[in-house]
Amino acid sequence: MDIRHYNREAWNRQVEGGNVWTIPVSPEEIAEARSGRWHIFLTPSRPVPCDWFPPLPGCRVLCLASGGGQQGPIFAAAGAEVTVFDNSPLQLEQDRLVADREDLNLRTVEGDMRDLSCFADGSFDLIVHPVSNLFVPEILPVWREAHRVLVPGGSLLSGFMNPGSFLFEGARERSELLVAHALPFSEPEVLSSEALAQRQADGVPLEFGHTLEDQIGGQLAAGFLLAGFYEDRNPEGHREVLEQYMAMFIATRSIRATSAVGRD
């Protein structure tokens, strides 16, 4: 199965269906950002701490696998030089919609988060990577490419799933929890052909559960230094049963080391 193609089409369907992560920011939010009052999310409900960001005017920002008309336009309105990179053409259209509506200088590029070869080394000062690496089967290339395209001392802000959320059958749909899966987790490997066909018909993206060794250790091995960490849950009223017991989302701030310390 061509996972990139499958998930591109699935996220196009999510845009058409009005998924919350595909709804562009409002003119009021852009006006606030232009006046210096803004926030963004890497995870569902907890804003990223202000001290995780460098000064934004003139900052070269890559919104990695971050289409949908949300983070990118906010950064552009706050004065950053923004590139939004995403696998879904319709997600990128949401960013262009806001840029045209608000007269923002913002570039969009379609591609696979594991391959940033269209960008030169040291192209960006900041990478913002909200929860999205669950849609690719391997993430070590994501960290290596992010490290390459950042300047030394640049920051990578990432959100990702707590891998424990992939262990349970019915963790999102039912009230009881049944341990059924090992990590790393791959939906294409555990779903029946009938279930895969139904997901495709419904436009549901396929997911992959990555280990903490790959999520955090992978950043360190790529040459990043961990500088910030927090956990998050879905908003009240939208929480899954597992969130009664643990946070399902993690956010990290990592700094590209100025030497090869930490790299394999």
Salt bridges, closest charged atoms under 4 A:
GLU32 OE2 - ARG37 NH2 2.95
GLU102 OE1 - ARG34 NH1 3.73
GLU102 OE2 - ARG101 NE 2.73
GLU110 OE2 - ARG8 NE 3.35
ASP112 OD2 - ARG114 NH2 2.65
ASP121 OD1 - ARG148 NH1 2.80
ASP125 OD1 - ARG60 NH2 3.14
GLU138 OE2 - ARG114 NH1 2.16
GLU145 OE1 - ARG148 NE 2.94
GLU169 OE1 - HIS181 NE2 3.07
GLU176 OE2 - ARG174 NE 2.78
GLU187 OE2 - ARG199 NH1 2.80
GLU207 OE1 - ARG172 NH1 3.11
GLU236 OE2 - ARG239 NH1 3.21
GLU240 OE1 - ARG172 NE 3.74
